Amino acid sequence: MDNDLTIARRAHLKPITKIASDMGIGPELLEMYGEHVAKIKLGAIERLADRPRAKYVVVSAITPTPLGEGKTTTTVGLGQAMQHTGRRATIAIRQPSMGPTFGIKGGAAGGGYSQVVPMELLNLHLTGDMHAVTSAHNLLAAMLDNHLFRGNELNIDLHNITWRRVLDVDDRALRNIVIGLGGKSDGVTRQSGFDITAASEIMGILALATSLQDLRARLGRIVVGYDTDNQPVDAERLKAAGAMAVMMRDAIKPNLLQTLENTPVLVHAGPFGNIAHGNSSIVADLIGIHTADYLITEAGFGADMGAERFFNVKCRTSGLTPDAAVLVTTVRALKVHSGIHHVVAGRPLPPALLQENPDEVHAGGANLRKQLENIKVHGVTPVVAINSFPGDFASEHSAIQEIAESLGVQVAVCNNFIEGGKGAIDLAEKVAEAAQKPNDFHLLYPDDLALREKIEIVARQIYGAEGVDYAPPASRQLDNYEANGFGKLPVIIAKTHLSISSDPSLKGAPTGWRLPVREARASVGAGFVYLICGDISTMPGLSAHPAAEGMDIDDAGEIVGLS
């Protein structure tokens, strides 16, 4: 089978104006970026508001291996499959970060015959949204340091500054740095560091803002640090929020692309799946919800992370109610969750993992059961999608079906990587059936609970922890947030994506463990408090052989090695 880039370049793309027209979006609402990419003006939200509301479907997954389990591929395949069943679908996904694209993961446009195209544009600069976030974030950092240099009128405590800089590159050498070295005119010397752009609070704001005015207000609420009286200092007080909004004015408009089968795709925002909510933008969904029979969106990592945050952060903010969920699973991941096999990114799969063994699938089934429960606890009906690989055995698929059906959940085997939309028709039919069932969607906790109570609920109900342990700095930070009025915000727990627990070595559905919270951070502008648990880095590092090593430009000027 040809590689993803070769397949993508053979695609028969329609003009993006035709894709938009089929969605009910006229040319007056588009800003063109060539023939196959456009931004949609936010006026489309009001223009489309009277149209029927699509069924809202979120795609999540079991706890993945380091290789990923094909969540984007399944999202795209499902959207394409809806067209084969006579239904119209719009897909909404995040924009890939170039850090992982050039790092260990490669591109994130789907795969095989279930891709978003143009592939090169999507995985690289697209319409410049990532650069806008990077620039707006670093402008605030520059204005903060300039304020310190000019006399520090706001009495900002140099040892309690929380705003760092960002870059859309995996670069571990920038995690902890000292700035202001040199002469007196080179600024105030202090310790700081860099995060990856996807971890920027401004990226979270881009994803959760409901309008340009809401974006502007959220930018002003960003807390950059605290003064010597331990009171928060925000971007509004630094007089930086207006200029940041200017930089973000065009970035807030969602990007419109298409799949290999010409299904419309809204690509917008790319918040980190660990420390942010890992979902695409609300404004994209507010547009997409009125453009088709089904709006299919993807949530990052497993259901304990992306789906939980989709429900409790994104839906809490947008007011949109999900009608069904898809839980992507693979044979290889469940075998890893048996505890028998160990998978390492960049290395070949263990030969024993590829042998037929349905008993190992059953042994790892606890993870599938727990992640299904994590969706059901929110009152949403799930459907299991088995992302099929060529080396899978029918007996192993049957084992997955037995696990899911024991919980009353329907299962579909998906071959859309090889067959495109036709390979996910069964999934489309079962998702359509699930979306028609009575909906009992509810949030996991109300706004007015204390932060520690919210953390405890997520830890116990979603992760299966016995309780939560707070390091002294985390306790002090949470007390400070409550005292400063941030206690009504939802919580995000930044932990490993390789386990439902905070320990990546614990597979399946571990019990008898406690969640260790070592640090708390407040993204007041984005609208959540996040807790750092375990060894979580907000600036990834490159692997021994990053994907960038295999990329180049050929004699014709075409990109090679992007996957």
KAQUI-V832858 format. One record per residue. PHI is phi in radians with two decimals (NA if undefined). NEAR is the number of other ideal C-beta (glycine too) atoms within 10 Angstrom. Layout:
phi | near
PHI | NEAR
PHI | NEAR
This chain:
phi | near
NA | 10
-1.13 | 11
-1.31 | 13
-1.03 | 23
-1.15 | 19
-1.10 | 9
-1.07 | 19
-1.08 | 25
-1.27 | 14
-1.55 | 9
-1.11 | 18
-1.70 | 8
-1.43 | 17
-1.57 | 15
-0.98 | 13
-1.14 | 21
-1.13 | 17
-1.23 | 12
-1.02 | 22
-1.13 | 21
-1.03 | 14
-1.14 | 16
-1.49 | 23
1.57 | 14
-1.87 | 23
-1.40 | 12
-1.09 | 10
-1.21 | 9
-1.74 | 21
-1.94 | 19
-2.11 | 14
-1.40 | 13
-2.17 | 17
1.50 | 10
-1.43 | 12
-2.11 | 19
-2.42 | 20
-2.56 | 25
-1.65 | 21
-1.83 | 25
-1.18 | 17
-1.18 | 21
-1.05 | 12
-1.12 | 25
-1.05 | 18
-1.26 | 10
-1.07 | 17
-1.68 | 19
-1.04 | 12
-1.47 | 7
-1.38 | 13
-1.01 | 9
-1.54 | 13
-1.27 | 22
-1.21 | 22
-1.86 | 25
-2.14 | 27
-1.87 | 28
-1.86 | 29
-2.23 | 28
-2.77 | 30
-1.24 | 28
-1.09 | 31
-1.41 | 21
-1.42 | 23
-1.08 | 16
-1.54 | 18
1.37 | 21
-2.03 | 22
1.50 | 27
-1.16 | 27
-1.16 | 24
-1.03 | 25
-1.21 | 31
-1.02 | 31
-1.16 | 34
-1.06 | 38
-1.14 | 31
-1.06 | 35
-1.16 | 29
-1.13 | 31
-0.98 | 29
-1.13 | 18
-1.22 | 16
-1.73 | 16
1.47 | 8
-1.93 | 18
-1.74 | 16
-2.32 | 28
-2.11 | 28
-1.86 | 33
-2.30 | 28
-2.36 | 29
-1.34 | 27
-1.44 | 24
-1.10 | 23
-1.46 | 25
-1.29 | 23
-1.02 | 26
-1.12 | 21
-1.01 | 24
-1.65 | 22
-1.66 | 21
-1.62 | 20
-1.49 | 21
1.43 | 22
-1.21 | 25
-2.43 | 22
-1.99 | 30
1.58 | 32
-2.90 | 24
1.04 | 22
-1.74 | 27
-2.27 | 34
-2.21 | 28
-1.71 | 27
-2.32 | 24
-1.21 | 21
-1.14 | 23
-1.09 | 17
-1.09 | 19
-1.05 | 25
-1.44 | 26
-1.97 | 16
-1.56 | 13
0.82 | 22
-1.82 | 23
1.59 | 14
-1.07 | 26
-1.05 | 26
-1.20 | 16
-1.12 | 20
-1.08 | 29
-1.02 | 22
-1.19 | 18
-1.12 | 26
-1.07 | 25
-1.30 | 19
-1.09 | 17
-1.08 | 24
-1.08 | 19
-1.14 | 13
-1.23 | 19
-1.10 | 21
-1.21 | 19
-1.17 | 13
-1.06 | 20
-1.10 | 19
-1.13 | 14
-1.51 | 9
2.10 | 7
1.01 | 14
-1.03 | 9
-1.50 | 16
0.97 | 11
-1.18 | 20
-1.33 | 15
-1.06 | 13
-1.67 | 10
-2.39 | 14
-1.70 | 19
-1.85 | 16
-1.56 | 21
-1.88 | 22
-1.88 | 20
-2.34 | 27
-2.71 | 18
-1.56 | 22
-2.49 | 19
-1.32 | 24
-2.66 | 16
-1.11 | 12
-1.17 | 10
-1.74 | 19
-1.04 | 15
-2.36 | 12
-2.40 | 14
-2.01 | 10
-1.92 | 17
1.42 | 16
-1.25 | 9
2.02 | 9
-1.48 | 7
-1.07 | 9
-1.33 | 6
-1.61 | 11
1.83 | 16
-1.46 | 15
-1.32 | 12
-2.80 | 14
-1.47 | 12
-2.67 | 17
3.04 | 14
-2.10 | 22
-1.96 | 22
-1.37 | 26
-0.96 | 27
-1.08 | 30
-1.57 | 25
-1.12 | 32
-1.08 | 33
-1.16 | 31
-1.15 | 33
-1.08 | 29
-1.11 | 29
-0.98 | 30
-1.33 | 25
-1.86 | 28
-1.19 | 26
-1.83 | 18
-2.89 | 15
-1.14 | 15
-1.17 | 11
-1.13 | 16
-1.01 | 25
-1.07 | 19
-1.15 | 16
-1.15 | 25
-1.04 | 28
-1.17 | 20
-1.50 | 19
-1.03 | 28
-1.60 | 21
-1.69 | 23
2.90 | 18
-2.33 | 19
-1.47 | 15
-1.21 | 13
-1.72 | 7
1.15 | 12
-1.72 | 13
-1.18 | 21
-2.00 | 23
-1.95 | 17
-1.15 | 29
-1.12 | 15
-1.18 | 17
-1.44 | 19
1.04 | 11
-1.86 | 24
-1.12 | 24
-1.08 | 12
-1.15 | 15
-1.12 | 25
-1.11 | 20
-1.03 | 12
-1.14 | 19
-1.68 | 22
-1.00 | 12
-1.52 | 14
-1.13 | 24
-1.30 | 23
-1.43 | 25
-1.13 | 28
-1.69 | 26
-1.92 | 31
-2.25 | 26
-2.61 | 23
-1.58 | 28
-1.02 | 23
-1.84 | 20
1.22 | 17
-1.32 | 27
-1.17 | 24
-2.31 | 29
-1.63 | 24
-2.00 | 26
-2.76 | 30
1.21 | 31
-2.63 | 32
-1.12 | 33
-0.89 | 26
-1.33 | 20
-1.58 | 24
-1.71 | 26
-2.13 | 29
-1.56 | 30
1.10 | 29
-2.31 | 31
-1.26 | 29
-1.38 | 32
-1.20 | 26
-1.11 | 28
-1.09 | 28
-1.21 | 25
-1.12 | 22
-1.43 | 30
-1.11 | 31
-1.15 | 24
-2.03 | 21
-2.08 | 24
-2.85 | 25
-1.40 | 17
-2.39 | 24
-1.89 | 28
-1.94 | 31
-2.15 | 27
-2.07 | 29
-2.02 | 28
-1.18 | 26
1.02 | 24
-1.38 | 28
-1.13 | 31
-1.23 | 27
-2.01 | 28
-1.03 | 25
-1.21 | 31
-1.03 | 27
-1.35 | 28
-1.01 | 29
-1.19 | 27
-1.62 | 23
-2.00 | 26
-1.18 | 26
-1.17 | 22
-1.03 | 19
-1.42 | 19
-1.39 | 19
1.40 | 9
-1.36 | 17
-1.98 | 14
-1.24 | 24
-1.79 | 23
-2.86 | 25
-2.39 | 27
-1.98 | 29
-1.99 | 26
-1.41 | 29
-2.41 | 30
-2.36 | 25
-1.06 | 28
-1.11 | 25
-1.17 | 26
-1.18 | 30
-1.15 | 27
-1.13 | 27
-1.26 | 28
-1.24 | 20
1.50 | 14
-1.54 | 16
-2.02 | 19
-2.25 | 13
-1.90 | 18
-2.16 | 11
-1.04 | 12
1.53 | 12
-2.04 | 10
-1.06 | 9
-1.12 | 17
-1.02 | 16
-0.94 | 7
-1.14 | 11
-1.15 | 20
-1.56 | 17
-1.46 | 11
-1.14 | 14
-2.82 | 20
-1.09 | 19
-1.11 | 13
-1.18 | 23
-1.09 | 29
-1.08 | 17
-1.12 | 18
-1.61 | 28
-1.15 | 23
-1.05 | 20
-1.17 | 26
-1.08 | 27
-1.08 | 17
-1.15 | 23
-1.20 | 26
-1.14 | 23
-1.08 | 16
-1.15 | 27
-1.43 | 25
-1.08 | 17
-1.09 | 14
-1.62 | 22
1.41 | 15
-1.94 | 26
-1.45 | 23
-1.67 | 27
-2.23 | 28
-1.54 | 26
-1.89 | 31
-1.50 | 23
-1.33 | 26
-1.41 | 21
-1.91 | 16
-0.97 | 8
-1.51 | 13
-1.19 | 19
-1.98 | 15
-1.02 | 10
-1.13 | 13
-1.31 | 25
-1.12 | 17
-1.10 | 14
-1.10 | 22
-1.12 | 25
-1.06 | 17
-1.10 | 14
-1.12 | 23
-1.19 | 22
-1.18 | 12
-1.16 | 10
-1.81 | 13
1.32 | 10
-1.90 | 21
-1.34 | 19
-2.30 | 21
-2.32 | 22
-1.50 | 19
-1.98 | 27
-2.10 | 21
-1.24 | 31
-1.04 | 25
-1.62 | 15
-1.85 | 18
1.24 | 22
-0.98 | 25
-1.04 | 15
-1.37 | 22
-2.22 | 33
-1.08 | 22
-1.06 | 18
-1.09 | 26
-1.05 | 28
-1.12 | 18
-1.29 | 19
-1.17 | 32
-1.05 | 19
-1.13 | 13
-1.12 | 20
-1.21 | 21
-1.51 | 12
-1.28 | 11
-0.95 | 6
-1.84 | 16
-2.13 | 10
-1.09 | 15
-2.63 | 12
-1.33 | 14
-1.32 | 19
-2.70 | 18
-1.42 | 10
-1.09 | 11
-1.46 | 8
-1.22 | 17
-1.15 | 12
-0.99 | 22
-1.12 | 17
-1.18 | 13
-1.11 | 23
-1.06 | 26
-1.09 | 18
-1.10 | 15
-1.11 | 23
-1.07 | 25
-1.37 | 14
-1.36 | 15
-1.65 | 23
-1.61 | 26
1.36 | 20
-1.31 | 24
-1.37 | 13
3.04 | 10
-2.23 | 20
-2.03 | 14
-1.89 | 19
-1.16 | 15
-0.91 | 8
-1.07 | 13
-1.12 | 21
-1.09 | 14
-1.12 | 13
-1.14 | 21
-1.12 | 23
-1.06 | 14
-1.13 | 17
-1.13 | 20
-1.07 | 15
-1.14 | 11
-1.62 | 15
1.52 | 10
-1.67 | 21
-1.20 | 19
-1.46 | 15
-1.29 | 20
-1.21 | 23
-1.99 | 25
-2.21 | 28
-1.81 | 27
-1.47 | 25
-2.50 | 28
-1.07 | 20
-1.60 | 22
-1.61 | 19
-2.68 | 23
-1.14 | 31
-1.43 | 27
-1.61 | 25
-1.95 | 18
-1.08 | 15
-1.42 | 11
-1.57 | 19
-1.79 | 26
1.25 | 22
-2.27 | 23
-1.11 | 19
-2.27 | 14
1.30 | 9
-2.15 | 18
-2.13 | 13
-1.42 | 25
-1.62 | 18
-1.73 | 26
-1.71 | 17
-2.74 | 15
-2.16 | 25
-2.34 | 20
-1.92 | 23
-1.71 | 28
-1.18 | 22
-1.17 | 25
-1.16 | 29
1.81 | 22
-2.75 | 25
-1.90 | 25
-2.10 | 28
-1.94 | 29
-1.59 | 22
-2.17 | 26
1.31 | 16
-1.61 | 11
-1.94 | 19
-1.93 | 16
-1.62 | 22
-2.34 | 21
-1.14 | 23
-1.99 | 15
-1.35 | 18
-1.40 | 15
-1.08 | 7
-2.35 | 10
-1.14 | 20
-1.01 | 20
-1.02 | 17
-1.09 | 12
-1.68 | 12
-1.80 | 15
-2.91 | 11
-2.03 | 10
-1.47 | 9
-1.11 | 5
-1.56 | 6
1.46 | 6
-1.57 | 12
-1.29 | 15
-2.20 | 12
1.58 | 15
-1.40 | 22
-2.43 | 16
